Amino acid sequence: MDLTKCVPKAQCGCMYEGHYVEAGASFWGNESCTKRYTCSAGGSLSVNQTSCPTGQQCQVVEGIRGCYPVNYATCMVSGDPHFVTFDGERYNFQGTCTYEMAGVSSNHTNLEQFSIVLQNNGQDKKIGSAVQRVEVKVDGYTIVISKEHPGAVVVTSE
């Protein structure tokens, strides 16, 4: 980063406790994440009293103070198909339709909206099924992995 670059005063950032903050940047100003500072162009620093959303806690991760989830969970599908749920339960499911594997079911949440849909196919089997297609929708993108395009990942944006 070139610290000697000149900019018009109207585009300058702010100073906070001896540190330069770029215009447009926001940061937590205390250890409990209750003061959120925002630097406006021209050197104006404003503060909002706030807190971390439900399910998150204030902590430092990789040197950055912020609100981070209290815990994480994973789910998984493999084979013909075998499932492991977010709470660790294992089961086999041989349905041959399209199913939502995971997603956010409410618009009234601070979670990033996403959905993961699986399409199972019987593949001419008398018993059982296999995953034919996985579709992930997140942040305006659709990511598809399918047997229709083996070895490829197809990404589209809305």
N, C-alpha and C positions, 0 to 999 in steps of 0.2 A: 504494500500500500504506500503510495506517495503522499507523505504528510506535508509536503511543501506546495501542493497544488493550491492555486488561488481561485476563490469563488466569490461571487457578489455577496455582500453582507446579508441580503435578503434570503440567500440559500444556505447560510451557515447553520451549523448544528448548535448544540448546547454544551455547557460545561457542568459536570456533576461531580463533586468531591474530587476535583483536580483531573478528571477524565473527560475527554471529548466524546460526545455522543452525536452520531449523525442525525440529521433532520429526518423525521419519520420513524425513528427507532423508539421502541418501548422497552422498559425494563422494570424489574422489581426493585424497590428502594429499601426494603428491610428484610430481616431474616424470617419473618412470619408470612410473607407474601400478602400483606394487607395494604401496601401502598404501591400503585402502579404508575410510574412516571412515563410521560410521552414528550418527546422533543419535537417541536414544530419548527419549520424553516424560519430563520431570522433569530434563532436563539431562545425562543420561548419554551420554558419547561413547565408542564402542567402535571398535577398529581390527582389520581382518583383513589378513593378509599374502596377497596374491593377485597375479595378473598378467592381462594381456590374453589372450583366447583365441587359438588358432591362426588365422592369417589376418587378425588385427587388430593394430594398433600404437597405442601411446600417443602422442597428439598433441592440440593445441588446435585446435578448429574453432569458428568464430564465438564465440570467447572462452570456450569450455567445454572443459576438459581431459577426455579420455575415451579409450576404446578404439574405434577406427574401422577399417573394412576397409582392407586394404592397397591393393586395387584394385577397380574396378568393371567390369562388362561388361554389354552390352545385347544383346538379340535382337529381331527384328522380323518381322512378317508383313504383307504388303500385296497388293493386287491379286487375282489369280485363281490361287491364292495364290503369292506370291514370298516366300521366307524368307531371312533373314540370321541366322546362328547366333551364339552368344556369341563364337566365335573369328573372326568376320568372313566366314565362307564363305557364298556366295550360291547358292541353288538354287531350282528350281520343283518343287512337289509337287502332283500332281493327284488324290490319294486322296480317296475320298468316304465316310469314316467319321469317328469321333471319335478325336482324337489329343491326347496330352499334349504341349504345346509346351515347357513348362518347369516345374520343381518341385524340391523337395528330396526326394531318394530315400532318406534315412536318418533314423531317429529319434535316432541317436547323433551329433548335430552341434549346434553352437551357433547355427546359422542358423535364422531364423524359418521355420516350416513353411508352405509355400504350394504351390499348383498352378495352372497355366493350361492349360485344356483348350479345344481348337478342335473344332468340328463342321463338317466340309466337306460340301457338297452339290453334286451334279452339275447341278442346276437345269435339267433336261431338255436339257443340252448333250450332244452326241455326243462331244466331247473337252473335258477340263478340269473344273475344279470351282471353287467359291468358298466363302469362309468364311460359314457360316450363323449361327454362334453362338460367342461367346467367354465362357468361365466362369472367373473368378478366385476362388480360395478362399484366404483369409488371415485370421488373427487372429479366427477364429470367424464370419467373414462370407463370403457368396457374392455376387459381383458379376457380373451377366450383361448382356451386350450382344448383341442378336439381331435378325435380320430380322423375327422374329415381333412385336417391339415397336419399330418404327423410331423413331429419335430419342429413345429412352428408355434409361435404365440402371436395372436392377432390382437392389436390394440387399436381402438377407435375412440374418438372423443365426440361428445354431444354437441 
